[in-house]
Amino acid sequence: MKTEDEKFMQRALDLALLGEGYARPNPLVGCVIVHEGNIIGEGWHQQYGGPHAEVNAINSVQDKRLLPQCRVYVTLEPCSHFGKTPPCADLLISHNVKDVVICNTDPNPLVAGRGIQKLKDAGCTVQTGILAYKGLDLNKRFFTFQIQKRPYLVLKWAESADGFIALPNHQACQISGPLPQKLVHKWRTQEQAILVGTRTALHDNPKLNVRHWAGPSPLRITIDKHLQLPGTHHLLDNSHPTWIYTFAQKPSQSQTHFVTLSRELDVLDQMMQDLHQRQVQSVLVEGGTALLESFIHKGLWDEIRVFKSSTYLNDGIAGPQHPNLDPTYRERIGEDELSIYRNQL
């Protein structure tokens, strides 16, 4: 049986999810304002650079004279600093809000308890930790980025019933069915960037955009150490922001940015550091096998999502070795089976 606080916090979490794909790199935040057991205002962070959830929620309240008697539910600690918008803690204080319930505190060093302290110093009662585990899952990308100083990493591949991801000589073939294809494009809208290795970029010539789902296309990333990709390939068509990690020196073009790596240091470590510095909070890694196994062997992953087809290829390019873990989730998607693993490290 949910408590009243849990009921209203769940509503705030549901609202926060509406900003998925548009609020990044900011976290997903929802806010609900309750007066005498009834919701009189609500909002969410709809778009990066736009008003925060608390602003939208307060603006939706018709009679703002009620705010001092309201309980405000917010999924993440109100900010205490000036960024693209003024501090939300100050906004709540200016409306004489006296009761705030928070799902998660903010690990961002610019906030990190300062918003809560500011509210308390103004005489506000603050309660934290309501449905905290749900808030951590909602903003797993943001928390990973802030705490581990790297993007949230989702490794994805589809393999045949006998464990192959492509035909011999890296010939591409359609392994999963139409429903998994749609789901993968939905996943692309949820992540800030998408990454493939050199062989996949060369042999598959992927577009790496969103075509089978409504939502924003991710930043395209590939590793091309020796600039082998021909200019006719989709990743070099300047149709969408694209980053190429390479050992070479090459000037950037309108939408294609070349990032030079050191030959003396680990490639993935350099990439993770660079992506963190450039505020990329999540990456969907779509292959191929060598790249995926590099991430797995280094423990650089947060989720692995594998589609298993009922089709046999009998020969081809073997898929990555699965982690020595039981899947945390398994489901039939059309004719395929989806297994999802979570890294417990």
Secondary structure, DSSP 4 states (H G I P E B T S, - for coil): ---HHHHHHHHHHHHHGGGTTTSTTSPP-EEEEEETTEEEEEEE--STTS--HHHHHHHH-S-GGGGGG-EEEEEE----S-SSS--HHHHHHHTT--EEEEEE---STTTTTHHHHHHHHTT-EEEE-TTHHHHHHHTHHHHHHHHHSS-EEEEEEEE-TTSEEE-GGG-----S-HHHHHHHHHHHHHSSEEEE-HHHHHHH----S--SSSSPPPEEEEE-TT--S-TTSGGGSSSS-EEEEESS-----SSEEEEEPPTTS-HHHHHHHHHHHTT--EEEE---HHHHHHHHHTT--SEEEEEE-S---SSSEEPPPPPSS--SEEEEETTEEEEEEE---
